[in-house]
Amino acid sequence: MKLVLIGTDHRLQQSIVRDETNTCWVARNGGHRYRRLIIHCIEKIGVKAILEEAHEKQESIAPTLASTIAKERNLIWQALALGAPDLSDGLFDPPFSELFRSRIKPRMLAGIYDLEKQRVREDFMRELIADALWEHDCVLAIVGYVHVGVLARRFEAEDVSVAALLFTDALSVDENKS
């Protein structure tokens, strides 16, 4: 069994962005490096299924880049989330470039990391990933960057081969660079 974990900023997963001029949703330009990373995991590592921390009804709202790639390649895609994200999820803070355009003073991402809430989410993710590994042997799981280390260590402790990758950093400031 092989698990590939990508920890990322949730904005980079999206296929759409809000157009600031008319506040409507439009196709996101960019995302080429993120897309290449996912394709690399499929072609070079042999990923057979993609699980992604996304809204459970993401496909009906706006497919993510990973779910689109899964459809193109006839792979399994499954949402990996408990319910819908809410305002307490720090990963949804707008990037600095959006804040500057909106004339809002940017704030550093700081606050209390709710250990019990995250433990429940990570336990749920771990169960779905484990089920997928038994069925598909090589799985890609895309999660928020705060979960990647926890999940990687848990699976490693269970003797699962894990490749843990981070894809976020400065890209969360300017999503066109992705």
C-alpha positions, 0 to 999 in steps of 0.5 A: 500500500502507498499513500501520497498526501498533499497538504495545500491551501484549499484555494489552490484546489478550486477550479473557479475564483470570484471575479472582483469586478462583478463579484461572480464566479469565473474559471480560474486561470492558473493552477498549472503546477498544481495540476502537473503535481497531481498528474505526476502522482497518477502517472509516475507513482501509480495513484488509482484513487483521489480523496480530497478535503472538499465540501461533500457536494463539491462536484455539484457546485464546482469541481475541483482541479483534482476531481476534474483530473480524476474524471479525465482519467477515469479514476475514483474521486471522493470528498474527504470532509465532514460537512461544510467548511465554516468561518472558523476554518483558518484555511479559508482566509482570503490571500493577501492580494485579495485583502490589498485589492479590497483595502482591508488590512491583512492579518496574519493567520493566527488563532487557536487550533481546536485540537478536539475539532481537528482530531475528529476531522483527522480521525474521519479522514484517516478512516476514509483513506484507510478504506480507499487504500484497502480497495485501491492500494495506491491513493492520493489524499489532498488535505489542508496543510495543517492535517498533512503531518498528523495523517502522514505520521499516523499512516507511517505508524501503521506501516503504510508507505507514505509520501507527504508533500506540501504545496502552498507557501507563497502560492496562497498569496498569488494563486496565478503563480500556481 
